Amino acid sequence: MCGLCTLNRRRFGQALLGLGAAMAASRPLLAQASYARKLPLVMLDPGHGGHDPGAIAPDGTFEKTITLSSAMALRHALLATGRYRVGMTRTSDHFIKLENRVAKSIAAKADLFIAMHCDHLPSPDLRGASIFTLSATASDGLAASIASDENRADSDAGIQVAGVSPQVANVLASLETRATRIGAATFAEDVQASFQGVVPLLPDPMRSANFAVLRDPAIPSALLEMGCLTNPLDEKLLTSPRHRTEMAERLTDAIDSYFQKYAANRDNGQAG
């Protein structure tokens, strides 16, 4: 056999060995990527932003600032567990239309959507967090008033929003699937249980109304009012980094409970 042929065969063999080694080395990375794609995706929606400050506290604190800081704290807490992927409708101080917040969640195929807000209530004595789910008819007058305020964000910005009329809103709410309703209610219950005794809650904190950002019929969604900027005690908590961290930990526990409980029931066909 000629020396050149032997050399070429040796090089070919080395190339095959190199290719095999590269493929073997890539398998763990591919497995990690596949595993990461299977992790639940939690979409966080910090309310308001840009020219829309949201509620303004007596001392001038903007709701949009608190919602973004709180969402970033929750994002950090969730990613630290290694159990979730986290998306955000905004990561800086800019305005996003309500329909685009929903669209981002749908495009990302989120498994859970959490809108984060702060209350601005008529009485400064009212304080505490509340958790809202979607319904065509509000659970009470307070819920209806809060939903009306939140849904006005686009119209206040001079944006013509087709589909926010009461008639269309009721149709969208009626399209919500039974599984989505169960998922949203389950998550709301988990948040209430996790906050109990740690984060102040409004009386009857679980409420429902026709919120524009909760109208995707496929994704369990909830709107969290983290506290009342019209109450001095709540305002102090909401602007505290320590409280934001504690709330993020409580919400992480609620999200853990939700996926352990609801996802298991869904996989067993009990949530559909």
N, C-alpha and C positions, 0 to 999 in steps of 0.2 A: 504494500500500500504506500502511496506517495506521502511525503511529509506534509504537503499542503493539504491533502484530504484529511489527514489525521488532525492537523491544526484546526481545520474548519469544523470537524466533528466535535472537537474539544470545546471550541467556542460556542457551538450550538448547544451542547450539553450544559455549559455554564449559564447560557442565556435562559434555558429552560429552568435550571435550578433557581436562578435569580427571579424569574417570573413566578415560580411556585412560592418562593419565600415572600415575595411582595403580596401575592394573593392571600397567603396565610396571615401576614401581618395586617392586611386590610379587613379581615373577617371580624375581629373585635370592634373595629371602628364602625363597620356596617351594622353589627349587632347593636352597638350603642345608639347609632342613629335611628335604627328601627324601634328600639326601646323608647327613645326620646319622643318619637312621633306618636307612640301609644299612650304617653302620659296625658292626663286630662288637661285641656286648655281652659284656663280661667281668664275671661276678658274683664278688665277693670275699666270703668268709665268715670273718670273724675269730672264732676259736673262743672258747667260754665267754662270760662276761659276767654282770653283776648279782650275784646271790647265789652264782654258780658261778665261783670264781676260777681253775679249772683247776689245773695243776701249780703248786706253790709252791716257789721256790728256797730254799736254806738261809738266805739273807739276808732272806727274806720277799717277794721279788719275785713278783708274780702273773702267771701265763701270760696271763690275760685282758687285762691292760694291754699286754703286748708284742704280742699278736696284733692288737689294735686299732690301735696305733701303726704297726705294720708294714704293715697293710692300708691305712691312710691314706697312708703314704709311697708304696706301690705305686699307689694310686689317682691320686695327684698325678703320678707319673711317666708313667702310661699316658695320662692326659688331656693332658699336655704334648706328647705326640707328635701329637695331632690325628687319630690313626688308630683310636681306640676310644671306645665308650661304656662307662661303668663303673657298675655297681650294687654295693651293699653290703647284706648281710643285717642288719648293725647299724652304726651310726655313733656310738654312745655306750655307756656301761657299763650295759647291760640284758640280761636273759636272754631267749633265744629257743629254743623247743623245736627239736629236731633236724629233725622233720618240717616245721616251718615254714620252716626255712632252705632245704630242698629246694623247698618250695612257692613261696617267693619267686623262686627261680631259674626255676622252670617258668612262673610267671605273667608274668615279665619276658621270657620267650623268650630266655634267655641262650644265647650261643654257646659259652661256656666257663665252668666253675665251679671256683673254687680255694678250698678250705678251708685256713685258716692256723692252725697250732698249734705248740706247743713240746713236746719230749719230756721225760719224767720216767722215767729208766731205772734198773734195779737197781744197775748199776755206775757209779760216778762217773768211771771211766776212759773210758767210752764217750762219744764226742762226734761232732757233725756233723749235717748236714741229711739228710733222707730224703724220698722222694716215693712216695706210695702211690696205687694205683689199685684199683678194685673187683674182688673175686673172691669167689665163694661159699666157697671154701676158702683160708685164709691161706697165703701163700707160705712162712712159717716161724713158729716159736714166738714170736719177738719181735713180728712183725707181728700175730699173733693177740692177743697181750697188749695191744698199743697200741690195736688196734681195740676190744677189750673195754673198756678204760679210757675211750676217747672216746665209745663208745655208751652208757656208763653215766650220762652227764650228765643225761639226763631222769629216770632212776630215782632218782638221788641227790637230785633236786629234788622227789621225791615225786609225779612225774607218771606216770600209767599210760599206757604207750605201746603201743598195738596195732600189731603189724607189726614189732616189734623182736625177736620170738622167732626162734630159729635157723631154724625151719622156713619162716616167712614171709620171713625175710631171704634165704634161699637161693632162694626163688621169685623175689623181686624181682631178685636178682643175675642169675638166669638169663634174665630178660626184656631185659637189656641187649643192644642191637643190636650187630652186628658193626662198624658204622661208629662207634658210640660207643666201643667197646673200642679200635679202632684210633686214634681221636682221642685218647683218654686216654693210651694208651701212647706215642703220638707226642709229646704234650706232656711227659710224664714224662721221656722221652729228651732233649728240648730243655732242660728244667730242669737235668738232670744235666750236660749238655754246657756249659751256660752257667755253672754253678757251679764246674766243674772248675778247680782251681788258684786260685780266688778265695774261694769260700765253702766252709768245711770240710764234708766229706760223711762219713756213716757208711759203714763197709764194706758193700758190696752195697746202695747207697742206694735202688735201685728195688725196691719190695716191693708186695705186694697183700694185701688182707684185706677183710672184709665190713663196711665203714664205713657207718653209717646215712646220713650226709650225701652219700654218693656214689651213692645208689640210684636216681637218675632215669635211666631207660633211654635217654632221648633226648639228653641233654646230656653231652658229654665232660667228665669231672670228675676232679680229683686232690686229694689231701690232702697238704699240705706240712708236714712237721715241720721247723721252721727251725733247730733245734739242741736241745741237751739242757740243761735248767735244772739238772740234777744234776751237770753238769760245770762247774767254775769258769771255765775258759777260754770255753766257750760262753755261760755266763751273762753274762760281761763283754761279749761281742760282742752278744748279744741285747738288752742294755740300752743299747747305744751308738747314738745317732742317726746317726752316720757310717756304722756298719755297716748300719743299716736302709736308709739311702739307697743304699748300694752293692748290697745285696740287691735292692732295688726296681729298680735299673738292670739287674742280671743277669736278674731275672724278666721285665722288659720286653723284653730281648733274646730270651729264651726264647719269650715270647708272640708276638713278631714272627716268629720262625722258625716257630713252630707254624702261624700263620695263612698264612704264605707257602707253606709246604709242604703242610700237611694240607688247607687250603681249596682249593688248586689241584688236588690229587688228588681231593677230593670233587667238585669241579665237573666233573672229567673222568670221573667215575664209577668211580674206582679205590678209593674208601674205603667204598663201600656194600656 
